[in-house]
Amino acid sequence: MSNPQIPASKNADANPNLAHENDPLQGSYAELHQPYASFESRDAYLNHELQIMQPKRWRPNLPFRDYRFEFEDTIPAMAATIGKVVMVGAIAATFAGPLGLGEAFVLENVRYELLIVAFFVILFSGFLLPTANLAGTHGPLIPLIPIVVAAGGHPMAFGLLIGAFGLLLAISKGGSLLANLTSKGVCGGLLLYLGFIGTISQVKNLFAWAEGIGMAHIAFVVILLTIILYAVLENYQKRWLAVPLSCLLGGGVAFAMGAPFEFKTTPGLPNMSPMYWWGENTG
């Protein structure tokens, strides 16, 4: 037994095995992982998983050895997929218009970019660089795209330039440095501004859609129920469920109130022919 008159830190210095016992989080992920049944709640299990994970930069991170997949991971994955589809669709439409390309090209572009993003997410965020943010698109860059097209530049060259810049930030940890250089007040103000602008835009689009089908009241009901949903999720500390539940709520309520519902596209892979992407009439 250790002498109660001696501080635990000194005992730990003298006996490394005792230090390991005093620090329950010392060891590899595989050693520290415990089954869900040994915790009082799901939240306690997930918090423990976050504490014991030790992601390695630029070295292989393997499932079950360095981390585990949980069914809660499907929520941010679905939210990121929805956001990526919307953003890529907006960007493709931005440069497709000046180039005289139709909706079919925008659809194929979204499908193609989803495959590219999935590859980079698995390679970097899931394997070599798990501490990096998920692959995405910077919304404020969208206004630059028609300017690049009008100046005679190709959108792909602009995209490659932004991608190379992102990889340089990931390698040099420049993103974290830029974030630390930005004050919390600026970050908070920017989030509020972008959130407010995005909310106004989506509300306008929702009412425009509802008025277009002659059912403007649906938009009001959906917005009201969404506000109530967010309040309930905040009360129970389940805000991470906001995206899937909002989608189910909005779609279910609109359909129940008589809004038309149909798929205009079918699932499928993008056009893999290089001639489609570099042809005179398509690229």
C-alpha positions as CSV (number, residue, x, y, z in Angstrom):
1,M,0.0,0.0,0.0
2,S,1.2,3.5,-0.6
3,N,2.0,5.9,2.2
4,P,-1.0,8.2,2.7
5,Q,1.4,10.9,3.8
6,I,3.1,11.0,0.3
7,P,1.2,12.7,-2.5
8,A,-0.1,10.4,-5.3
9,S,2.0,12.2,-7.9
10,K,5.3,11.3,-6.1
11,N,4.1,7.7,-5.8
12,A,3.4,7.7,-9.5
13,D,6.8,9.0,-10.3
14,A,8.4,6.3,-8.3
15,N,6.2,3.5,-9.6
16,P,5.2,3.7,-13.3
17,N,2.7,0.9,-12.8
18,L,0.9,2.9,-10.1
19,A,0.8,5.9,-12.5
20,H,-1.0,3.7,-15.0
21,E,-3.5,2.7,-12.3
22,N,-4.1,6.3,-11.2
23,D,-4.7,7.5,-14.8
24,P,-7.5,5.4,-16.2
25,L,-7.0,7.0,-19.7
26,Q,-3.4,6.0,-20.1
27,G,-3.0,3.3,-22.7
28,S,-4.1,2.5,-26.3
29,Y,-7.6,2.8,-27.6
30,A,-7.9,-1.0,-27.8
31,E,-6.9,-1.4,-24.2
32,L,-9.2,1.4,-22.8
33,H,-12.3,0.5,-24.8
34,Q,-15.1,-0.9,-22.8
35,P,-18.4,-2.4,-24.0
36,Y,-21.6,-0.3,-23.9
37,A,-23.1,-2.6,-21.3
38,S,-20.6,-1.4,-18.7
39,F,-21.9,2.2,-18.8
40,E,-24.9,3.6,-17.2
41,S,-26.1,5.4,-20.3
42,R,-25.4,5.8,-24.0
43,D,-24.1,9.3,-23.5
44,A,-21.6,8.1,-20.9
45,Y,-20.3,5.5,-23.3
46,L,-19.9,8.0,-26.2
47,N,-18.2,10.5,-24.0
48,H,-15.7,7.8,-22.9
49,E,-15.1,6.9,-26.5
50,L,-14.2,10.5,-27.3
51,Q,-11.8,10.6,-24.4
52,I,-9.9,7.5,-25.2
53,M,-9.5,8.0,-29.0
54,Q,-6.0,8.9,-29.9
55,P,-6.0,9.7,-33.7
56,K,-2.6,9.8,-35.4
57,R,-1.7,12.3,-38.1
58,W,-0.4,10.9,-41.4
59,R,-0.4,7.4,-40.1
60,P,-3.0,4.6,-40.7
61,N,-6.0,4.8,-38.3
62,L,-7.8,1.5,-38.4
63,P,-11.3,0.6,-37.2
64,F,-11.5,-1.3,-33.9
65,R,-7.8,-0.6,-33.3
66,D,-8.0,3.2,-33.2
67,Y,-11.8,3.9,-33.3
68,R,-15.2,2.3,-33.7
69,F,-18.2,3.1,-35.9
70,E,-21.3,4.0,-33.9
71,F,-24.9,4.3,-35.2
72,E,-24.8,8.0,-34.1
73,D,-22.2,8.6,-36.8
74,T,-24.9,8.2,-39.4
75,I,-26.4,11.5,-38.3
76,P,-23.5,13.9,-39.1
77,A,-22.8,11.8,-42.2
78,M,-26.3,12.3,-43.5
79,A,-26.2,16.0,-42.6
80,A,-22.9,16.4,-44.4
81,T,-24.2,14.6,-47.5
82,I,-27.3,16.8,-47.6
83,G,-25.2,20.0,-47.2
84,K,-22.7,18.8,-49.9
85,V,-25.4,18.0,-52.4
86,V,-27.0,21.5,-51.9
87,M,-23.6,23.3,-52.1
88,V,-22.3,21.4,-55.1
89,G,-25.6,21.9,-56.9
90,A,-25.5,25.6,-56.3
91,I,-21.9,25.8,-57.5
92,A,-22.5,23.7,-60.6
93,A,-25.6,25.8,-61.4
94,T,-23.5,29.0,-61.0
95,F,-21.0,28.1,-63.7
96,A,-23.4,25.9,-65.8
97,G,-25.6,28.9,-66.6
98,P,-22.9,31.2,-68.2
99,L,-21.6,28.1,-70.1
100,G,-25.1,27.3,-71.5
101,L,-25.3,23.9,-69.8
102,G,-28.6,22.5,-68.6
103,E,-29.9,20.8,-65.5
104,A,-28.7,17.4,-66.6
105,F,-25.1,18.6,-66.4
106,V,-25.7,19.9,-62.9
107,L,-27.1,16.6,-61.8
108,E,-24.2,14.6,-63.3
109,N,-21.7,17.1,-61.7
110,V,-23.3,16.6,-58.2
111,R,-23.1,12.8,-58.6
112,Y,-19.5,12.9,-59.7
113,E,-18.4,15.2,-56.9
114,L,-20.0,13.1,-54.3
115,L,-17.8,10.2,-55.4
116,I,-14.7,12.4,-55.3
117,V,-15.6,13.7,-51.8
118,A,-16.3,10.2,-50.6
119,F,-12.8,9.1,-51.7
120,F,-11.1,12.0,-49.9
121,V,-13.2,11.6,-46.8
122,I,-12.2,7.9,-46.5
123,L,-8.5,8.6,-47.4
124,F,-7.9,11.6,-45.2
125,S,-10.6,12.1,-42.6
126,G,-11.1,8.4,-41.9
127,F,-7.6,7.0,-42.5
128,L,-4.6,9.3,-42.6
129,L,-5.8,12.6,-41.1
130,P,-8.8,12.0,-38.8
131,T,-8.4,15.3,-37.0
132,A,-9.0,17.3,-40.2
133,N,-12.4,18.7,-41.0
134,L,-14.6,16.8,-43.5
135,A,-14.2,17.7,-47.1
136,G,-16.5,20.5,-48.1
137,T,-17.1,23.6,-50.1
138,H,-16.6,27.1,-48.9
139,G,-19.9,28.9,-49.6
140,P,-18.5,32.4,-49.8
141,L,-16.4,31.3,-52.7
142,I,-19.5,30.8,-54.9
143,P,-19.7,34.4,-56.1
144,L,-16.2,34.1,-57.4
145,I,-17.2,31.3,-59.8
146,P,-19.1,33.4,-62.4
147,I,-16.4,36.0,-62.3
148,V,-13.8,33.2,-63.2
149,V,-16.0,32.0,-66.0
150,A,-16.6,35.6,-67.3
151,A,-12.9,36.2,-67.3
152,G,-12.3,33.1,-69.5
153,G,-11.1,30.8,-66.8
154,H,-12.2,27.2,-66.3
155,P,-14.1,26.3,-63.1
156,M,-12.0,23.2,-62.7
157,A,-8.8,25.1,-62.6
158,F,-10.3,27.3,-59.8
159,G,-11.5,24.1,-58.0
160,L,-8.0,22.5,-58.2
161,L,-6.4,25.7,-56.8
162,I,-8.8,25.8,-53.8
163,G,-8.2,22.0,-53.3
164,A,-4.4,22.4,-53.3
165,F,-4.7,25.3,-50.9
166,G,-6.8,23.1,-48.6
167,L,-4.3,20.3,-48.6
168,L,-1.5,22.8,-47.8
169,L,-3.5,24.0,-44.8
170,A,-4.1,20.4,-43.7
171,I,-0.4,19.5,-43.9
172,S,0.9,22.6,-42.2
173,K,-2.0,22.9,-39.7
174,G,-2.6,26.3,-41.1
175,G,-6.4,26.0,-40.6
176,S,-5.9,25.8,-36.9
177,L,-3.5,28.7,-37.0
178,L,-6.0,30.9,-38.9
179,A,-8.8,29.9,-36.5
180,N,-6.6,30.9,-33.5
181,L,-5.8,34.2,-35.1
182,T,-9.5,35.0,-35.5
183,S,-11.1,36.3,-32.3
184,K,-14.2,34.6,-30.8
185,G,-16.2,37.7,-31.4
186,V,-15.4,37.7,-35.1
187,C,-16.2,33.9,-35.4
188,G,-19.4,34.4,-33.5
189,G,-20.5,37.4,-35.5
190,L,-19.7,35.5,-38.8
191,L,-21.7,32.5,-37.7
192,L,-24.7,34.7,-36.7
193,Y,-24.5,36.6,-40.0
194,L,-24.2,33.5,-42.2
195,G,-26.9,31.7,-40.2
196,F,-29.2,34.6,-40.5
197,I,-28.6,35.0,-44.2
198,G,-29.1,31.3,-44.8
199,T,-32.3,31.2,-42.8
200,I,-33.8,34.1,-44.7
201,S,-32.9,32.5,-48.0
202,Q,-34.4,29.1,-47.0
203,V,-37.6,30.7,-45.7
204,K,-38.0,32.6,-49.0
205,N,-37.4,29.4,-51.0
206,L,-39.9,27.5,-48.8
207,F,-42.6,30.1,-49.2
208,A,-41.9,30.4,-53.0
209,W,-42.3,26.6,-53.3
210,A,-45.5,26.6,-51.2
211,E,-47.0,29.4,-53.2
212,G,-46.0,27.8,-56.4
213,I,-48.2,24.8,-55.6
214,G,-51.0,27.0,-54.3
215,M,-50.5,25.9,-50.6
216,A,-48.8,28.8,-48.9
217,H,-50.1,27.7,-45.5
218,I,-47.8,24.6,-45.6
219,A,-44.7,26.8,-45.4
220,F,-46.0,28.5,-42.2
221,V,-46.9,25.2,-40.6
222,V,-43.5,23.6,-41.4
223,I,-41.6,26.6,-40.0
224,L,-43.7,26.7,-36.8
225,L,-43.2,23.0,-36.2
226,T,-39.5,23.3,-36.9
227,I,-39.1,26.0,-34.3
228,I,-40.9,23.8,-31.7
229,L,-38.8,20.8,-32.7
230,Y,-35.6,22.8,-32.1
231,A,-36.8,23.9,-28.7
232,V,-37.6,20.3,-27.7
233,L,-34.2,19.1,-28.8
234,E,-32.5,21.9,-26.9
235,N,-34.4,21.0,-23.8
236,Y,-33.3,17.3,-24.0
237,Q,-29.8,18.1,-25.2
238,K,-30.3,16.3,-28.5
239,R,-29.5,19.0,-31.0
240,W,-27.4,16.6,-33.0
241,L,-30.7,15.1,-34.2
242,A,-31.9,18.4,-35.7
243,V,-31.0,17.7,-39.3
244,P,-32.6,14.2,-39.8
245,L,-35.7,15.1,-37.7
246,S,-36.2,18.4,-39.5
247,C,-36.1,16.6,-42.8
248,L,-38.6,14.0,-41.7
249,L,-40.8,16.7,-40.1
250,G,-40.8,19.0,-43.1
251,G,-41.3,16.2,-45.7
252,G,-43.9,14.3,-43.6
253,V,-46.0,17.4,-42.7
254,A,-45.9,18.7,-46.3
255,F,-47.0,15.3,-47.7
256,A,-49.7,14.9,-45.1
257,M,-51.1,18.3,-45.9
258,G,-51.4,17.4,-49.6
259,A,-48.2,18.7,-51.2
260,P,-47.3,16.8,-54.4
261,F,-44.4,14.4,-54.0
262,E,-42.4,12.8,-56.8
263,F,-38.8,11.9,-57.7
264,K,-37.6,13.7,-60.8
265,T,-34.3,11.7,-60.9
266,T,-33.4,8.1,-60.3
267,P,-30.4,6.8,-58.4
268,G,-27.4,6.0,-60.4
269,L,-23.7,6.6,-61.1
270,P,-22.5,9.7,-62.9
271,N,-21.5,9.7,-66.5
272,M,-18.0,8.2,-66.6
273,S,-17.2,9.1,-70.2
274,P,-14.4,11.7,-70.6
275,M,-16.0,13.0,-73.7
276,Y,-19.1,14.0,-71.7
277,W,-17.0,16.2,-69.4
278,W,-14.6,17.6,-72.0
279,G,-16.9,17.7,-75.1
280,E,-17.6,20.9,-77.0
281,N,-21.2,20.9,-75.9
282,T,-20.9,19.7,-72.3
283,G,-17.6,20.8,-70.8
